[in-house]
């Protein structure tokens, strides 16, 4: 009996990991790490307690938006119309009846409260700047899957979210918002938007049918293909500017080692934007490109020269 209960517990835990989309939480981990590594490059110091709280708070808020997204997509019938892949179409947990919608909603709100409480601590210790960032985060997370994506601002929200994580993390550690942290935030935010952008191609028809507006729906698939290159271009131009202006170390240019993955993804999208099965590998490559670029960007601040 104990073995059966343990197996059931493990299975339920894996379902929750699935609906939280654990592997996509790495985007927020990278964003926090960029802010921390930038501060380390400037000061060679870190507040470990604040570091841990920042990671927990940001991951909680990220988990919240993913849980609430699954809930609202199910309630609106979007997830029942999409073709689910490992990169798009929702997690499938609610359409498969593995969890109750109310449970997913409550978990999403609980993570939002957890992230907000931790953010509240930083408001007390660090002031109005964190209050503004936290207020934006709370409102945009709760309304992301309804108001924000319905107005075609999903990619913009993700870009701003990524940027604010970097800026907020740097501010908590250093007590200031610098031009370097804003520029580093642009790098991270653009990479995050790129992943969301290519993942919206397979969901185009279902999203459009249910009234959702993504960037791909607004411009159309054919024209949308050309927009793919804008996101990494913004990131790389920000890095180049940062190095030239001595805002970033020259080793930040290591990020360019990931360019072959970007090229492969872009041309793959161009050829397969209307074929879900053929597009899946290129969506995965885009995710890999974003992660590797972010990690190399972090290493650029940490490796002494």
C-alpha positions, -999 to 999 in steps of 0.1 A, spaced: 0 0 0 28 24 9 45 17 -24 13 25 -43 8 57 -24 44 67 -31 40 60 -68 7 80 -68 25 109 -51 53 109 -76 28 108 -105 9 137 -90 41 157 -85 51 151 -121 17 164 -132 22 196 -112 57 200 -126 42 196 -160 15 223 -155 40 247 -140 63 241 -171 94 237 -149 118 236 -178 106 270 -190 114 285 -156 150 286 -167 142 319 -185 136 336 -152 166 320 -136 188 334 -164 172 368 -161 180 369 -124 215 356 -130 222 383 -155 213 410 -129 234 392 -103 264 388 -126 262 424 -138 264 435 -101 292 411 -94 312 426 -124 307 460 -109 312 453 -72 326 418 -68 300 412 -40 266 397 -36 240 397 -8 233 360 -5 201 363 15 186 388 -11 199 366 -39 180 336 -26 148 356 -20 150 371 -55 152 337 -71 123 323 -50 101 353 -57 108 356 -94 103 318 -99 70 320 -79 57 348 -101 68 329 -133 50 298 -121 19 319 -114 16 333 -149 21 298 -164 -6 282 -141 -31 310 -147 -24 308 -185 -32 271 -185 -64 278 -165 -77 306 -187 -68 288 -220 -88 258 -208 -117 279 -197 -118 297 -230 -116 264 -249 -83 273 -266 -64 242 -253 -91 219 -267 -85 233 -302 -47 234 -303 -23 207 -314 -2 202 -283 36 199 -287 64 201 -262 68 237 -271 32 250 -277 -5 242 -273 -5 243 -235 4 216 -211 -26 194 -217 -31 188 -180 -66 202 -178 -80 188 -211 -68 154 -200 -85 158 -166 -53 153 -146 -61 182 -124 -92 202 -115 -93 237 -131 -100 252 -97 -69 236 -82 -47 250 -110 -63 285 -105 -57 284 -68 -21 273 -72 -16 301 -97 -30 327 -72 -10 311 -43 23 315 -63 13 351 -71 8 358 -34 41 342 -25 59 362 -51 41 394 -40 50 388 -3 86 384 -12 84 415 -34 67 433 -5 98 426 17 120 442 -9 96 472 -11 101 477 26 139 473 23 145 490 -10 117 514 -16 94 528 -43 114 515 -72 107 479 -63 71 488 -55 66 500 -91 82 469 -106 62 446 -83 30 464 -91 36 460 -128 44 423 -123 13 416 -102 -12 433 -126 4 419 -158 7 384 -145 -30 382 -134 -43 398 -166 -18 383 -190 -39 354 -203 -70 376 -208 -65 413 -213 -29 414 -224 -28 386 -250 -62 396 -263 -48 430 -271 -17 417 -290 7 427 -263 20 392 -253 54 395 -268 58 431 -254 48 419 -219 73 391 -220 101 415 -231 93 440 -204 90 412 -178 125 399 -187 140 433 -187 124 443 -153 137 411 -137 173 421 -146 168 457 -136 150 447 -103 176 421 -94 205 446 -101 187 473 -80 182 450 -50 219 441 -50 233 476 -58 206 501 -48 205 517 -82 191 515 -117 220 519 -141 220 522 -179 239 489 -179 211 471 -162 185 485 -185 206 475 -216 212 440 -201 174 438 -195 168 445 -232 191 417 -242 172 392 -219 137 405 -227 142 403 -265 154 367 -262 124 357 -241 100 373 -266 117 354 -294 108 320 -278 72 331 -272 70 345 -308 80 313 -326 59 291 -302 28 311 -313 29 298 -349 14 264 -342 -14 280 -320 -23 305 -347 -56 290 -358 -69 281 -323 -59 314 -308 -75 334 -336 -107 313 -334 -111 321 -297 -104 358 -300 -68 359 -289 -43 383 -307 -7 373 -309 18 392 -330 16 363 -356 -21 367 -358 -19 405 -363 6 404 -391 -1 369 -405 22 339 -407 40 348 -439 49 383 -428 55 371 -392 83 349 -404 103 381 -413 98 394 -378 117 365 -363 151 382 -370 141 414 -352 143 398 -317 179 384 -318 190 415 -337 179 438 -308 197 415 -283 229 415 -303 229 452 -311 224 459 -273 254 437 -265 276 453 -292 266 488 -280 273 478 -244 308 465 -252 317 495 -274 304 519 -247 324 500 -220 291 491 -203 297 454 -207 329 434 -207 343 424 -241 337 388 -231 300 395 -235 306 390 -272 308 352 -264 271 354 -268 276 355 -306 288 318 -305 251 309 -305 244 326 -338 244 293 -359 214 282 -338 196 314 -345 202 311 -382 191 275 -382 159 284 -364 151 314 -386 155 295 -419 136 265 -404 107 288 -395 108 303 -430 104 268 -446 80 252 -421 59 280 -406 27 263 -417 37 227 -407 35 220 -370 54 187 -371 82 201 -391 84 233 -370 88 216 -336 126 210 -340 131 247 -349 111 258 -319 133 237 -297 164 251 -314 151 286 -308 147 278 -271 182 264 -270 195 295 -287 179 318 -262 193 298 -232 228 294 -246 230 331 -255 218 341 -220 243 317 -203 272 330 -224 261 366 -217 263 357 -179 297 341 -183 310 372 -200 305 391 -167 319 364 -145 351 354 -163 380 377 -151 403 391 -178 
